[in-house]
Amino acid sequence: MHPIAYWSKKTSEREEKQHSYILEVKATYLATKKFRHYLLGIPFKLVTDCGAFKQTVNKTDIPRDVANWIMHMQNYTYEIEHRSSSSLRHVDCLSRYPQVLSVSSEISARLSAQYRDEHFKAIFEILKARSLELEVIRNAHEVGHFATQKTMHTIQQYYWIPHIEAKVNQFIKNCLSCIIHNKKLGKKEGFLHCIEKGDLPLQTLHVDHLGPMDATSKQYKYIFAVVDAFSKFVWLYATKSMGYEEVLRHLTKWSDVFGSPARIISDRGAAFTSNAFIEFVNTNGIEHILTTTGVPRGNGQIERVNRTISAVISKLSSAEPKEWYKYVSNVQKAINSSIHSSTKSTPFVLMFEVRMRNGIDDQVLEALQAEMLHDFETERQRVREKAREEILRAQEHYKYNYNKKRKADTNYKVGDWVAIKRIQFVAGRKIASEFLGPYEVTNVKGNGRYEVRKTADVEGPNISNTSSDNMKLWR
């Protein structure tokens, strides 16, 4: 007989206060756990100098910890043998005469010699000031700027780094190339905020340009569209440019007939941000609301009308594309005499309380018109109230469907550095960066809208307006 291995453990302060038989059972439990690879599956003898050990195993009223240890030992096949302490001195020696052992080997000697070598000393100093982990992560990530999992897989083939996922994830969040080029994942940010339409027509106008269209003999290239927010009534004007001169000419004629609206909603086109347009709205006491760049939903009324206009005119002028301007008035008439999905009425009826005479079934239309005129005063308020209810119902339905696919805005504050999404098309650059930056937030406008200013000599506008769903934190 000769020993294979030795093992011992010092008792804690708590363990020192426990009964000896509990410590005997625990010692046996820890020993079998330590040498499990030798003992499992074969019969063996367990020798101890504790005479109460065998009785402890057979007790029923034992502490929970002891019961758990006994249950663990049921995995083994063994018999207990009692020996006196005098026959187990070699075991007591490990606990009663502890020794601190010093191990020296050729390897440790060589390591000590390296610390005395001047070349190795220089390397050690470099390593103190440099993170090899960071270099490994950077090299693995910049192979293809992959996401966290692929970068980790590349590293783990050759290296082991503690807490690797958190470190790789943090590095990727700070990678400038990834900030600029990667798209934002997950639900888009920003809920829908509906614009109050008012109780009457001619209060709020949505305006925009559609085009460019095919060039015509009269040099028309665009359609200037005006939509009344309440009635959905549409005015369409063929124009030669998108300049403020034609815009103001048409709006002035409109105001001569209907008076000045309470507010006008537009995008940030050059015509609507010009000094002449600003002077026009200020002189007439009109509130001008500019939508955020790259967020067409801010002027959704006109965007929807533009799609309808484009589709209808394309079909009507398919035989003669350059003659599209001849159909503008007919399209305007068709839209204004058709039932709108949100109001459940025609824009013409909501605006004038009569049906449009459009050359189809005039006799029937005249009879219906006479009946409506008879009860004009009492009917007007009811129709408009119904239209308002339908608009609110349509807004709530659209808002619900829209918001369930989105998440709350990320809140940025003045001074934050961000990357903003590229809005303008770059000709011939299919692999242009998805984002531009860095930019600094200069103003928080509410509802996820921000004003930003470029902070470096890089591509992009110097000052811009953007929204949270088109921004990323420049970490």
LOFIKOL-990834 format. One record per residue (C-alpha): x negated, z negated, y; residue in one letter; residue number from 0; chain. Coordinates in pm, 1 decimal, always signed. Each point is the difference from the previous one (the first is absolute). Layout:
! residues N
((X, Z, Y), A, NUM, A)
...
This chain:
! residues 475
((+0.0, +0.0, +0.0), M, 0, A)
((-126.5, +82.5, +348.6), H, 1, A)
((+168.6, +20.7, +343.6), P, 2, A)
((+127.3, +329.6, +138.4), I, 3, A)
((+90.5, -114.2, +354.0), A, 4, A)
((+35.7, -307.5, +217.9), Y, 5, A)
((+253.8, -60.2, +272.7), W, 6, A)
((+96.4, -296.4, +217.1), S, 7, A)
((+207.4, -79.4, +306.5), K, 8, A)
((-5.7, -285.9, +249.4), K, 9, A)
((+326.5, -188.7, +50.7), T, 10, A)
((+165.4, +1.9, +342.5), S, 11, A)
((+95.7, -313.8, +194.7), E, 12, A)
((+360.8, +41.2, -115.6), R, 13, A)
((-105.7, +47.8, -362.2), E, 14, A)
((-215.7, -313.2, +8.3), E, 15, A)
((+316.9, -207.6, +54.7), K, 16, A)
((+175.6, +142.7, -308.0), Q, 17, A)
((+16.0, -162.8, -345.5), H, 18, A)
((-283.4, +84.0, -234.4), S, 19, A)
((+222.5, +155.6, -265.2), Y, 20, A)
((+135.0, +245.5, +261.2), I, 21, A)
((-354.9, +100.9, +86.7), L, 22, A)
((-81.9, +41.8, -371.2), E, 23, A)
((+292.0, +240.2, -43.0), V, 24, A)
((-95.6, +186.8, +317.1), K, 25, A)
((-360.9, +28.3, -114.3), A, 26, A)
((+116.5, +149.8, -327.8), T, 27, A)
((+237.0, +239.4, +180.0), Y, 28, A)
((-275.1, +118.6, +239.6), L, 29, A)
((-254.8, +33.4, -282.5), A, 30, A)
((+227.9, +215.1, -215.8), T, 31, A)
((+87.6, +209.3, +305.8), K, 32, A)
((-368.2, +45.6, +83.3), K, 33, A)
((-96.4, +104.8, -355.6), F, 34, A)
((+321.6, +183.9, -80.7), R, 35, A)
((-187.5, +316.2, -101.4), H, 36, A)
((-176.8, -199.8, -276.3), Y, 37, A)
((+296.4, -203.9, -122.0), L, 38, A)
((+311.2, +216.1, +10.1), L, 39, A)
((+106.5, +121.2, -341.5), G, 40, A)
((-230.5, -214.1, -214.9), I, 41, A)
((+37.0, -361.4, -130.4), P, 42, A)
((-238.6, -250.9, +157.3), F, 43, A)
((-66.6, -374.3, +16.2), K, 44, A)
((+48.0, -196.4, +323.1), L, 45, A)
((-230.1, -304.6, +10.0), V, 46, A)
((+65.1, -282.6, +250.3), T, 47, A)
((-89.3, -365.3, +46.6), D, 48, A)
((+350.6, -79.4, +133.2), C, 49, A)
((+197.2, -171.8, -274.1), G, 50, A)
((+329.7, +33.3, +189.1), A, 51, A)
((-28.1, +376.4, +33.1), F, 52, A)
((+181.9, +80.4, -325.4), K, 53, A)
((+281.7, -240.5, +93.6), Q, 54, A)
((+23.8, +154.2, +347.8), T, 55, A)
((+61.4, +342.8, -150.3), V, 56, A)
((+292.8, -139.3, -200.6), N, 57, A)
((+163.7, -194.8, +286.6), K, 58, A)
((+335.4, +107.7, +151.8), T, 59, A)
((-8.0, -194.5, +330.1), D, 60, A)
((-310.7, +152.9, +152.9), I, 61, A)
((-54.6, +130.5, +357.4), P, 62, A)
((+94.2, +359.1, +77.3), R, 63, A)
((-362.4, +108.6, +56.6), D, 64, A)
((-104.0, -142.4, -336.7), V, 65, A)
((+294.4, +172.8, -167.1), A, 66, A)
((-109.9, +332.3, +147.2), N, 67, A)
((-353.8, -52.1, -131.8), W, 68, A)
((+130.0, -84.0, -347.3), I, 69, A)
((+221.3, +313.2, +6.5), M, 70, A)
((-303.6, +208.3, +85.4), H, 71, A)
((-190.9, -137.6, -297.1), M, 72, A)
((+278.5, +113.2, -234.2), Q, 73, A)
((-162.7, +342.8, +22.9), N, 74, A)
((-289.6, -123.1, -213.8), Y, 75, A)
((-45.2, -106.8, -362.4), T, 76, A)
((-202.5, -321.4, -11.1), Y, 77, A)
((-35.9, -347.9, -147.6), E, 78, A)
((-94.4, -311.6, +195.4), I, 79, A)
((-294.6, -212.8, -119.2), E, 80, A)
((-84.9, -339.6, +154.5), H, 81, A)
((-361.2, -105.7, +39.0), R, 82, A)
((-144.2, -306.5, +163.4), S, 83, A)
((-182.9, +29.3, +330.9), S, 84, A)
((-328.3, -78.9, -170.5), S, 85, A)
((+33.2, +320.8, -196.8), S, 86, A)
((+79.0, +207.6, +310.8), L, 87, A)
((-291.6, -87.7, +226.7), R, 88, A)
((-94.4, +363.6, +45.2), H, 89, A)
((+344.6, +56.2, +160.1), V, 90, A)
((-23.0, -307.1, +223.4), D, 91, A)
((-339.6, +115.3, +116.5), C, 92, A)
((+152.2, +287.0, +197.5), L, 93, A)
((+216.4, -233.2, +208.3), S, 94, A)
((-216.8, -312.7, +20.6), R, 95, A)
((-337.4, +155.0, +74.9), Y, 96, A)
((+63.7, +305.0, +221.2), P, 97, A)
((-302.2, +207.2, +93.9), Q, 98, A)
((-46.5, +266.7, +268.4), V, 99, A)
((-163.5, +296.8, -167.5), L, 100, A)
((-217.0, +244.1, +193.8), S, 101, A)
((-15.0, +349.9, -143.9), V, 102, A)
((-282.1, +232.4, +86.7), S, 103, A)
((-49.2, +348.3, -126.3), S, 104, A)
((-191.4, +315.8, +65.5), E, 105, A)
((+298.3, +141.7, +193.3), I, 106, A)
((+28.1, -296.2, +236.7), S, 107, A)
((-373.6, +11.8, +56.4), A, 108, A)
((+15.2, +367.9, +89.2), R, 109, A)
((+289.8, -65.8, +238.1), L, 110, A)
((-201.8, -269.7, +173.0), S, 111, A)
((-290.5, +241.0, +36.2), A, 112, A)
((+227.1, +256.3, +166.3), Q, 113, A)
((+83.9, -243.3, +277.0), Y, 114, A)
((-371.6, -21.6, +80.9), R, 115, A)
((-46.2, +378.3, +11.1), D, 116, A)
((-12.7, +139.9, +357.3), E, 117, A)
((+190.7, +320.3, -87.3), H, 118, A)
((+278.4, -194.2, -167.7), F, 119, A)
((+17.2, -237.6, +295.1), K, 120, A)
((+75.1, +295.5, +228.1), A, 121, A)
((+275.2, +118.3, -234.5), I, 122, A)
((+152.6, -348.2, -11.3), F, 123, A)
((+13.1, -12.9, +380.6), E, 124, A)
((+174.5, +337.4, +14.3), I, 125, A)
((+256.5, -110.8, -257.2), L, 126, A)
((+78.1, -312.9, +200.0), K, 127, A)
((+108.9, +211.3, +298.6), A, 128, A)
((+181.1, +268.3, -195.6), R, 129, A)
((+303.5, -9.3, -226.2), S, 130, A)
((-55.4, +200.9, -314.6), L, 131, A)
((+366.1, -43.0, -87.7), E, 132, A)
((+99.1, +177.7, +319.5), L, 133, A)
((-239.8, +286.6, -72.2), E, 134, A)
((+135.7, +39.7, -354.1), V, 135, A)
((+361.5, +1.7, +123.4), I, 136, A)
((-80.0, +242.8, +282.4), R, 137, A)
((-179.8, +245.7, -227.6), N, 138, A)
((+278.7, -11.0, -258.1), A, 139, A)
((+277.2, +44.9, +258.0), H, 140, A)
((-164.1, +277.0, +202.1), E, 141, A)
((-32.0, +221.2, -308.2), V, 142, A)
((+357.0, +113.7, +62.2), G, 143, A)
((+156.4, -268.3, +221.2), H, 144, A)
((+225.1, -99.9, -288.4), F, 145, A)
((+242.7, -292.7, +5.8), A, 146, A)
((-73.5, -350.6, -127.3), T, 147, A)
((+52.9, +54.1, -374.1), Q, 148, A)
((-212.8, +314.6, -32.2), K, 149, A)
((-277.7, -150.5, +210.7), T, 150, A)
((+2.7, -314.3, -215.9), M, 151, A)
((-15.3, +210.3, -317.4), H, 152, A)
((-306.4, +184.7, +130.0), T, 153, A)
((-178.0, -327.1, +84.0), I, 154, A)
((+87.7, -181.4, -323.4), Q, 155, A)
((-167.8, +265.8, -212.0), Q, 156, A)
((-339.2, -119.8, +127.8), Y, 157, A)
((+39.7, -332.6, +185.7), Y, 158, A)
((+175.9, -334.4, -7.6), W, 159, A)
((+116.4, -138.1, +335.1), I, 160, A)
((+204.5, -322.6, +24.3), P, 161, A)
((+342.9, +37.5, +166.3), H, 162, A)
((-57.4, +373.8, +3.1), I, 163, A)
((+358.3, +105.1, +73.1), E, 164, A)
((+27.7, -203.9, +320.2), A, 165, A)
((-341.1, +123.4, +121.2), K, 166, A)
((+72.7, +366.4, -76.1), V, 167, A)
((+342.7, -24.0, +162.0), N, 168, A)
((-148.0, -155.3, +313.4), Q, 169, A)
((-269.6, +269.1, +21.6), F, 170, A)
((+254.2, +283.6, -32.5), I, 171, A)
((+218.2, -152.6, +272.7), K, 172, A)
((-302.9, +21.4, +231.5), N, 173, A)
((-106.5, +354.5, -101.7), C, 174, A)
((+32.2, +214.5, +315.3), L, 175, A)
((+39.9, +325.2, -192.8), S, 176, A)
((+288.2, -147.5, -200.0), C, 177, A)
((+165.1, -140.1, +313.7), I, 178, A)
((-1.5, +341.4, +166.0), I, 179, A)
((+85.1, +227.7, -294.3), H, 180, A)
((+224.8, -202.1, -233.0), N, 181, A)
((+377.0, +8.7, +38.6), K, 182, A)
((+196.2, -324.5, +31.0), K, 183, A)
((+149.6, -88.9, -336.6), L, 184, A)
((+326.3, -172.9, -88.9), G, 185, A)
((+315.5, -13.1, +206.5), K, 186, A)
((-24.5, +134.6, +352.8), K, 187, A)
((+13.1, -259.0, +272.6), E, 188, A)
((+267.6, -39.8, +266.0), G, 189, A)
((+376.6, -40.5, -24.3), F, 190, A)
((+245.0, +228.0, +176.6), L, 191, A)
((+115.5, -118.2, +343.0), H, 192, A)
((+318.6, +184.6, +99.8), C, 193, A)
((+50.4, +100.7, +363.2), I, 194, A)
((+321.3, -121.1, +163.9), E, 195, A)
((+221.0, +305.8, +63.6), K, 196, A)
((+235.4, -153.1, +257.7), G, 197, A)
((+379.1, +28.2, +17.9), D, 198, A)
((+33.8, +331.7, +182.3), L, 199, A)
((-140.9, +353.6, -5.5), P, 200, A)
((-262.4, +123.1, +248.1), L, 201, A)
((-182.1, -335.1, +13.2), Q, 202, A)
((-300.8, +65.1, -226.6), T, 203, A)
((-164.3, +339.7, -52.6), L, 204, A)
((-256.9, +97.9, -265.0), H, 205, A)
((-217.8, +297.2, +103.1), V, 206, A)
((-264.2, +206.3, -179.4), D, 207, A)
((-146.0, +349.0, -44.3), H, 208, A)
((+39.5, +212.4, -312.9), L, 209, A)
((-257.9, +270.2, -69.3), G, 210, A)
((-202.0, +203.1, +50.3), P, 211, A)
((+239.1, +271.2, -117.4), M, 212, A)
((-67.7, +372.9, -44.6), D, 213, A)
((-87.3, +161.4, +334.0), A, 214, A)
((+291.7, +192.0, +156.2), T, 215, A)
((+27.6, +284.8, +250.2), S, 216, A)
((+106.4, -258.8, +259.5), K, 217, A)
((-306.8, -212.6, -83.6), Q, 218, A)
((+205.3, -288.9, -136.7), Y, 219, A)
((-203.1, -217.8, -241.2), K, 220, A)
((+173.6, -338.4, -13.7), Y, 221, A)
((+338.0, -171.0, -1.1), I, 222, A)
((+48.4, -301.4, +226.2), F, 223, A)
((+260.1, -220.8, -170.6), A, 224, A)
((+204.5, -279.5, +156.4), V, 225, A)
((+221.0, -229.5, -213.1), V, 226, A)
((+250.2, -257.2, +124.3), D, 227, A)
((-59.8, -315.7, -207.1), A, 228, A)
((+366.0, -108.2, -15.8), F, 229, A)
((+197.8, +322.2, -51.9), S, 230, A)
((-286.0, +201.3, -162.3), K, 231, A)
((+79.8, +283.7, +243.0), F, 232, A)
((-286.0, +252.0, +16.6), V, 233, A)
((-131.7, +218.0, +282.8), W, 234, A)
((-251.4, +269.7, -97.7), L, 235, A)
((-216.5, +201.1, +243.4), Y, 236, A)
((-239.1, +284.5, -90.2), A, 237, A)
((-324.1, -50.5, +195.5), T, 238, A)
((-324.4, +184.4, +52.6), K, 239, A)
((-220.0, -309.7, -9.9), S, 240, A)
((-3.4, -373.9, -64.1), M, 241, A)
((-97.3, -72.1, +360.4), G, 242, A)
((+171.4, -250.1, +227.0), Y, 243, A)
((+126.2, +274.8, +238.2), E, 244, A)
((+257.0, +137.9, -246.6), E, 245, A)
((+85.6, -345.8, -131.1), V, 246, A)
((+80.0, -129.1, +350.1), L, 247, A)
((+193.2, +315.0, +89.4), R, 248, A)
((+234.0, -41.4, -298.6), H, 249, A)
((+38.0, -377.3, +40.9), L, 250, A)
((+75.8, +43.5, +370.6), T, 251, A)
((+276.5, +251.1, -80.3), K, 252, A)
((+128.3, -238.3, -266.9), W, 253, A)
((+9.2, -286.5, +251.7), S, 254, A)
((+182.3, +218.7, +253.4), D, 255, A)
((+286.9, +27.8, -250.0), V, 256, A)
((+1.2, -336.0, -179.8), F, 257, A)
((-191.9, -231.3, +232.0), G, 258, A)
((-315.2, -194.5, -89.0), S, 259, A)
((-22.5, -168.1, -343.0), P, 260, A)
((-94.9, -365.4, -30.2), A, 261, A)
((-305.2, +84.5, -208.4), R, 262, A)
((-192.7, +285.0, -158.6), I, 263, A)
((-191.7, -32.6, -328.2), I, 264, A)
((-286.2, +243.4, -67.0), S, 265, A)
((-333.1, +36.2, -175.1), D, 266, A)
((-330.9, -4.4, +185.4), R, 267, A)
((-15.9, +374.2, +63.0), G, 268, A)
((-179.9, +114.9, +315.5), A, 269, A)
((+330.5, +87.8, +172.9), A, 270, A)
((+139.5, -351.6, -44.8), F, 271, A)
((-315.8, -186.0, +104.8), T, 272, A)
((-65.1, +214.7, +307.8), S, 273, A)
((+13.9, -149.9, +348.2), N, 274, A)
((+285.7, +235.1, +92.5), A, 275, A)
((+216.4, -127.1, -289.0), F, 276, A)
((-81.4, -362.8, +81.9), I, 277, A)
((+103.4, +65.1, +361.2), E, 278, A)
((+325.2, +164.5, -119.2), F, 279, A)
((+110.5, -297.2, -213.1), V, 280, A)
((-103.8, -255.0, +263.8), N, 281, A)
((+183.8, +183.7, +277.8), T, 282, A)
((+320.2, +18.9, -207.0), N, 283, A)
((-21.5, -356.9, -131.5), G, 284, A)
((-44.6, +111.7, -362.5), I, 285, A)
((-171.9, -218.9, -258.2), E, 286, A)
((-256.1, +210.7, -186.2), H, 287, A)
((-87.9, -109.5, -355.7), I, 288, A)
((-307.5, +162.0, -157.1), L, 289, A)
((-28.1, -7.0, -379.3), T, 290, A)
((-325.7, -107.5, -165.0), T, 291, A)
((-244.9, +273.9, -96.6), T, 292, A)
((+36.6, +102.7, -365.1), G, 293, A)
((+330.5, -186.6, -46.4), V, 294, A)
((+276.1, +266.9, +12.0), P, 295, A)
((+263.3, -250.9, -115.4), R, 296, A)
((-6.1, -141.7, +354.1), G, 297, A)
((+188.0, +312.3, +113.3), N, 298, A)
((+190.3, +61.2, -321.8), G, 299, A)
((+311.6, +142.3, +167.5), Q, 300, A)
((-180.1, +304.9, +135.1), I, 301, A)
((-221.1, +41.8, -307.5), E, 302, A)
((+308.2, +38.0, -221.0), R, 303, A)
((+159.1, +250.6, +240.6), V, 304, A)
((-322.8, +202.0, +12.3), N, 305, A)
((+6.0, +44.7, -377.7), R, 306, A)
((+358.6, +126.4, +17.5), T, 307, A)
((-73.6, +238.0, +288.5), I, 308, A)
((-306.7, +141.5, -170.0), S, 309, A)
((+183.1, +61.2, -328.9), A, 310, A)
((+308.0, +163.5, +158.0), V, 311, A)
((-188.3, +224.7, +243.8), I, 312, A)
((-238.5, +110.6, -274.5), S, 313, A)
((+292.8, +115.6, -211.7), K, 314, A)
((+187.5, +170.5, +286.5), L, 315, A)
((-308.8, +188.1, +124.8), S, 316, A)
((-152.9, +82.6, -339.3), S, 317, A)
((+57.7, +374.0, +54.8), A, 318, A)
((-148.7, -9.9, +353.1), E, 319, A)
((-225.5, -305.5, +36.3), P, 320, A)
((-102.1, +95.1, +354.4), K, 321, A)
((+362.5, -8.9, +111.9), E, 322, A)
((+52.4, -367.8, -87.2), W, 323, A)
((+77.1, -99.5, +360.4), Y, 324, A)
((+329.0, +195.0, -14.8), K, 325, A)
((+138.0, -252.4, -250.9), Y, 326, A)
((-86.7, -318.7, +190.3), V, 327, A)
((+340.2, -25.9, +172.3), S, 328, A)
((+186.6, +67.0, -327.3), N, 329, A)
((-199.2, -272.0, -178.7), V, 330, A)
((+74.2, -243.0, +282.0), Q, 331, A)
((+370.4, +80.8, -28.2), K, 332, A)
((-4.3, -37.8, -378.5), A, 333, A)
((-169.6, -340.0, +12.0), I, 334, A)
((+232.5, -134.9, +268.0), N, 335, A)
((+312.4, +113.0, -183.6), S, 336, A)
((-104.6, -137.8, -340.9), S, 337, A)
((+79.9, -349.8, -126.3), I, 338, A)
((-301.9, -228.3, +23.3), H, 339, A)
((-77.2, -214.1, -304.6), S, 340, A)
((-47.8, -325.1, +195.3), S, 341, A)
((+295.0, +25.4, +242.8), T, 342, A)
((+245.6, +173.5, -238.3), K, 343, A)
((+104.4, +213.9, +298.0), S, 344, A)
((-125.0, +307.5, +184.3), T, 345, A)
((-229.5, -51.1, +299.8), P, 346, A)
((+232.0, +216.3, +211.3), F, 347, A)
((+303.4, -220.3, -69.3), V, 348, A)
((-194.0, -319.8, +75.3), L, 349, A)
((-130.8, +148.1, +324.2), M, 350, A)
((+316.0, +167.6, +135.1), F, 351, A)
((+284.0, -127.7, -225.3), E, 352, A)
((+111.0, +355.5, -78.9), V, 353, A)
((-88.5, +243.5, -273.8), R, 354, A)
((-231.4, +287.5, +78.0), M, 355, A)
((+147.7, +349.1, +33.6), R, 356, A)
((-243.2, +199.8, -206.9), N, 357, A)
((+204.3, +314.4, -80.5), G, 358, A)
((+109.7, -112.1, -345.0), I, 359, A)
((+370.1, -76.4, -52.2), D, 360, A)
((+64.2, -27.0, +374.0), D, 361, A)
((+376.1, -45.6, -41.9), Q, 362, A)
((-44.7, -295.1, -232.2), V, 363, A)
((-270.6, -148.8, +220.2), L, 364, A)
((+221.2, +32.3, +310.7), E, 365, A)
((+283.7, -184.4, -174.7), A, 366, A)
((-230.7, -279.5, -109.3), L, 367, A)
((-150.5, -13.9, +347.9), Q, 368, A)
((+344.8, -32.7, +162.4), A, 369, A)
((+83.7, -286.5, -236.6), E, 370, A)
((-326.2, -176.9, +83.0), M, 371, A)
((+45.9, +45.9, +373.2), L, 372, A)
((+347.7, -157.2, -23.0), H, 373, A)
((-150.9, -324.0, -117.2), D, 374, A)
((-334.3, +39.6, +175.8), F, 375, A)
((-21.4, -333.5, +178.8), E, 376, A)
((+94.3, -216.6, -297.5), T, 377, A)
((-206.9, +202.6, -244.5), E, 378, A)
((-323.8, +9.6, +196.2), R, 379, A)
((-92.5, -365.8, -37.2), Q, 380, A)
((+95.2, -10.6, -367.9), R, 381, A)
((-213.1, +305.0, -83.3), V, 382, A)
((-299.3, -137.7, +184.3), R, 383, A)
((+31.0, -341.5, -159.5), E, 384, A)
((+18.8, +161.0, -341.3), K, 385, A)
((-307.9, +207.8, +80.1), A, 386, A)
((-190.9, -312.1, +101.5), R, 387, A)
((+97.0, -175.8, -322.9), E, 388, A)
((-106.9, +299.0, -207.7), E, 389, A)
((-333.8, +19.6, +183.4), I, 390, A)
((-69.8, -369.7, -62.1), L, 391, A)
((+100.0, +33.9, -365.9), R, 392, A)
((-224.1, +305.5, -43.9), A, 393, A)
((-288.4, -179.1, +171.6), Q, 394, A)
((+31.7, -307.4, -221.1), E, 395, A)
((+18.2, +213.0, -316.1), H, 396, A)
((-301.9, +205.1, +99.5), Y, 397, A)
((-185.9, -310.9, +111.6), K, 398, A)
((+60.4, -169.9, -337.3), Y, 399, A)
((-118.0, +301.2, -202.9), N, 400, A)
((-299.5, +44.9, +227.1), Y, 401, A)
((-113.4, -363.4, +7.1), N, 402, A)
((+18.7, -60.1, -375.5), K, 403, A)
((-286.0, +246.9, -43.6), K, 404, A)
((-219.3, -170.5, +259.2), R, 405, A)
((-165.8, -332.6, +70.7), K, 406, A)
((-52.9, -214.0, +308.9), A, 407, A)
((-245.2, +113.7, +268.4), D, 408, A)
((-355.7, -125.8, +3.1), T, 409, A)
((-34.5, -196.6, +323.5), N, 410, A)
((-303.1, +104.6, +203.1), Y, 411, A)
((-106.0, -176.0, +319.8), K, 412, A)
((-176.2, +106.9, +316.8), V, 413, A)
((-372.0, +31.9, -70.3), G, 414, A)
((+35.2, +95.9, -367.2), D, 415, A)
((-205.6, +299.5, -109.1), W, 416, A)
((+200.3, +252.9, -199.4), V, 417, A)
((-8.9, +350.3, -145.3), A, 418, A)
((+292.8, +227.3, +94.9), I, 419, A)
((+145.0, +280.5, -208.5), K, 420, A)
((-92.5, +355.2, +94.0), R, 421, A)
((+316.5, +162.4, +138.5), I, 422, A)
((-127.6, +333.4, +127.9), Q, 423, A)
((-56.6, +287.0, -243.1), F, 424, A)
((-366.4, +103.6, -26.9), V, 425, A)
((-28.7, +372.5, -64.3), A, 426, A)
((-238.0, +89.6, -280.5), G, 427, A)
((-64.0, -363.1, -96.0), R, 428, A)
((+198.6, -83.2, -309.6), K, 429, A)
((-229.5, -293.5, -73.5), I, 430, A)
((+8.9, -147.7, +349.7), A, 431, A)
((+9.3, -379.9, +5.0), S, 432, A)
((+342.5, -158.4, -40.1), E, 433, A)
((-72.3, -258.7, +271.5), F, 434, A)
((-192.9, -12.4, +327.4), L, 435, A)
((-182.2, -289.9, +157.3), G, 436, A)
((-99.5, -255.6, +91.3), P, 437, A)
((+272.2, -74.9, +257.1), Y, 438, A)
((+80.2, -327.7, +176.2), E, 439, A)
((+357.9, -125.5, +41.5), V, 440, A)
((+63.5, -28.7, +376.9), T, 441, A)
((+374.3, -66.6, +6.9), N, 442, A)
((+261.5, -128.1, -245.9), V, 443, A)
((+331.9, +169.9, +78.0), K, 444, A)
((+224.9, -152.4, -268.7), G, 445, A)
((+174.3, +145.4, -307.1), N, 446, A)
((-336.5, +94.3, -149.4), G, 447, A)
((-110.7, +214.5, +298.4), R, 448, A)
((-342.4, -27.4, +160.2), Y, 449, A)
((-220.9, +153.4, +266.6), E, 450, A)
((-362.5, +51.4, -105.8), V, 451, A)
((-327.3, +105.4, +164.5), R, 452, A)
((-298.8, +169.8, -166.1), K, 453, A)
((-306.5, -226.8, -13.7), T, 454, A)
((-267.9, +244.0, -112.8), A, 455, A)
((-111.9, +358.4, +53.5), D, 456, A)
((+193.4, +139.4, -296.7), V, 457, A)
((+268.8, +259.3, -64.1), E, 458, A)
((+348.9, -69.1, +135.0), G, 459, A)
((+187.1, -58.9, +328.7), P, 460, A)
((-138.0, -262.5, +236.8), N, 461, A)
((+337.3, -174.7, +40.6), I, 462, A)
((+295.8, +28.6, -234.4), S, 463, A)
((+329.2, -155.0, -105.2), N, 464, A)
((+51.1, -73.1, -369.3), T, 465, A)
((+196.7, -213.2, -243.6), S, 466, A)
((-90.7, -248.7, -272.6), S, 467, A)
((+74.0, +246.0, -281.8), D, 468, A)
((-260.9, +234.7, +149.2), N, 469, A)
((-267.4, -270.1, +44.4), M, 470, A)
((-255.7, -181.3, -213.5), K, 471, A)
((-213.9, -298.1, +90.7), L, 472, A)
((-358.5, +103.6, +78.4), W, 473, A)
((-163.9, -276.9, -202.0), R, 474, A)
